[in-house]
Amino acid sequence: MPRIAIIDRDKCIKEKCGYVCMKVCPGVQMGDDTVTVDKDGFPVISEQLCTGCGICPKKCPVDCITIINLAEEIGTPIHQFGVNEFRLHGLPLPQKGVVGLIGKNGIGKSTALKILAANIMPNLGKYNSPPDIKELVASLPRETGTYISSLVGKKVKISLKPQNVDKIPTATRGKVKDLLKAVDERGALKRATGLFELEGMMDKELRHLSGGELQRVAIAASWCKDADLYYFDEPASYLDIEQRLRAAQAIKELAKEKNVIVVEHDLALFDYLSDYVHVFYGQENAYGVVSGVKNTRTGINQYLGGFLKEENTRFRDHEINFARTVSAGKSKSRVSLRYPALEKRLEGFSFSAKAGELHEGEVVGIMGRNAIGKSLFVKMLAGVEKNESGEELEQALKVSYKPQYVKALPGLTIAALFAQSKLEPAFFEEASRKLNVTSLMENELEHLSGGELQRVAIVLALSQEAELYLLDEPSAFLDVEQRLHLAGLLQRLIQNSGRMAMVVDHDLVFLDAISSRVMVFEGEPGVRGQAGAPADKRAGLNAFLKQMNITLRRDPDTGRPRINKPDSALDREQKEAGEYYYYDSKAGE
């Protein structure tokens, strides 16, 4: 049976642990070189000699070893970074239209991009003696070999919209207009300004922009460049639903003339945006496998089902399913919280919210455009901002609050963060296991990726002893599976404990999965905002989608929400019927 051995060198403490992995290895005890030490002092596991017993991963004090027993041979990797390091099998190829890459984080999507952009030349797993171009091309499938041949002696120009847009101000100084003028190689700045609603921020300094503003500037900057390949890494983060759709339309327009690849974890947007799909599967930070190209609906449904029909490969032991009915009417559980009308005035902005009530065991989804007071509302309930209406909450309430922007404290490990916090053991155990945080405990917060930091913040918030949990954009930087794991986790924890939660987010699939009722925010961004009381889910989502001028349907196989194409027959039919949130006469039964 083939197997893969991975050692995370960022975690490994080498001789400090006395090489526990070597001491406990049955092969070493029998005189084999199953585990050796390289010139840098790191242990090296022989994948040929390893029997896959699983002892060293269990005994490693810093949890840095992964041994994967593969059910079947997956072939020669197209690239491997080094001994006991990540390897990628297969490669997606650009083609006319938008090519979407779907899969968990840490599964090889970024590695694939670097190969496509000629930043990495594939080594076929021969990291010590990479093959020459002739051997490389001869060993690859014809289309892949042809593409790699075209890279030789010619650098492919790539335009990249990075994932972490919050780092842009530290890398680039100056005003928005200066950045965009410098990168406008297609003469497209005027059109981009309108498409991405940049008119009011052109004279702003980059360091003064919000996350949503930075995202729109980053997409526009990539869109304006003249490149061979455009790569948009999570373009939806920080954007509201209307902005996401505008960005998707702009990217689809670009793809009429250019090669475009997109990674996006908002499933409804990914579906709406992509023309073709490659599924990435494997194990995070260990190995990744790229499926053949599929049409969008087939690719997404096979990913959710965990089974690739054409490849005859099962890569997950369970399917991801969606509820097909929508509960209607008010919750029958008792009212646990009544909050008063809220008011707040900031410089140039006014906000108001009607009084409302929350029921035990319910999750209320909060939706609306950016800059109309959603984050301000949860901050007021959390006590971070003061209510100016003169009214107070009827009762003192224990609140746990996860802010929109999560900052890492320098020099602090995850284990230390949790140790200094008062957590509920049962909640902490389930949340940390379901969101896969236990393996990160010895990592320092400042060295985490955006997705890892988000998961830690969510686990910390959900594990607090509280009656009301307030989560502001928890889906940001989480992959599709993590979002759906979080949805199920949140529903279970809140319903089983009889507590309450309010969640601000822009991912329609996520909001649809978690919400018992919804709150819809309206107003003029940056000027005024108002919020109604929590309302029936169907009525609230129908009103919100009408605001956005989009309609939803359910996929007949998986039940997942899908955005109808503008002015399609179904889109027109639903709008005429006034049914923007699923056109199903049995919904709500």
PyMOL commands that set and color helices and strands:
alter all, ss='L'
color gray80, all
select helices_A, chain A and resi 14-17+20-24+26-29+55-59+109-116+133-139+142-151+165-171+176-183+189-195+199-201+206-208+211-224+241-254+267-273+296-305+374-382+414-419+425-434+438-440+445-447+450-462+480-497+508-514+537-548+569-577
alter helices_A, ss='H'
color red, helices_A
select strands_A, chain A and resi 3-7+35-37+43-45+65-69+79-80+87-89+97-102+158-161+229-233+259-263+276-283+287-290+294-295+307-308+313-314+335-339+342-346+349-353+356-359+362-367+399-402+468-472+500-504+517-524+528-531+535-536+552-554+561-563
alter strands_A, ss='S'
color yellow, strands_A
deselect
rebuild
show_as cartoon
